[in-house]
Amino acid sequence: MRLKTLSRLRCVILGHDIQSDKTPFAPKSRQRCRCGKETLFEDKRQSRVGHILSCFFFGHDYLRVGERDGHAEFICKNCGHPLLFEERSSRYASKSTFHKAVSFACIVLGHKIHQVSRRNGITEYACHCGHSFLLSQPGLSTYRHPLACVVRGHYIRFVERRGFLSEFGCHVCGHTFCFDGSRGG
């Protein structure tokens, strides 16, 4: 009982837990947070999800999931964080798996972004560090995470299904997350 109460308090302050059970993209199969609430909805409902601090401080473990728009796409096996690297210029693009620390320089100074594609009326951008964003503003070259998301976590909604991936995006900052959608919901 006490653990459940602490979990609920953590969720109110930091956002719901979407950390996987070490199976690639597992949160889709485990749609409930430790507090008992559902977290991922493939409709218009929103969830507030917290940062996975183990990934933030110790790095992400990425697995290549495909290529699109001249970019290699990777997803963190632990938290669903995606990366996009230009196939012709990135040292990561040819890898199938890798461990990568968070780019603190980009967090502090801002991401130097380029346009990847237009999807669903939204511009998708990627930084040289791999971080991708779905933003309504076209023509951006630099982007900083809003302080609201840094402090409170992300307010995510379903974006679309792409093959076996269910993509969710933060409607505040454009940060995306991808989870295994093949197991249903």
C-alpha positions, 0 to 999 in steps of 0.5 A: 500500500505504501509503495503504491502511494509513493508511486502515485506521488512520484507520478503527480510530481514527475509524470508516469513511468514508461520505462520498459522491462528490458524488452525492446519497446516494451511499454506498449505491452505494459501500458500501466505505470507502477501507480496503476494508471494507463499511460499510452493511448492510441487516440486523442487522450494525453499522458504526462510521462516522466524522464527515465533518469537512468537513460538521462544520466547513464546513456541510452541503448539504441537499436536500429529499426530502419531507414527513412527520408535519408536517415537511419532510425534508432530507438532506445530499448529502455525508454523509447527515445528515437534518434535520426542520423543522416545516412551519408554523414553520421558515424552512427548510421551504419551501426545496428546497436550502440550506447550513447550518452545524452548530448548535454551541449545540445541541451544547454546551447540548443539543438542545431536542427535540419528538416527531415520530412513533413508528416501529417502537416508537421515538420520533422527535424533532427539534430546532428546528435540524433534527437528528433522533433515534430514541430508545427513551425517550418524553417527552424535551424535551432531548437531548445527544449522548453523548461516546462518539459525539462521540469515536468516531463512530457505531455504525449499523444499518439501520432501514428503507427509506422509499421510495428512502431506506435509513435507518440509526441509531446505536444509542448516540445515535439519530442517523440517516443516510439513503442512496440505497437504490434502487441495491441493495446 
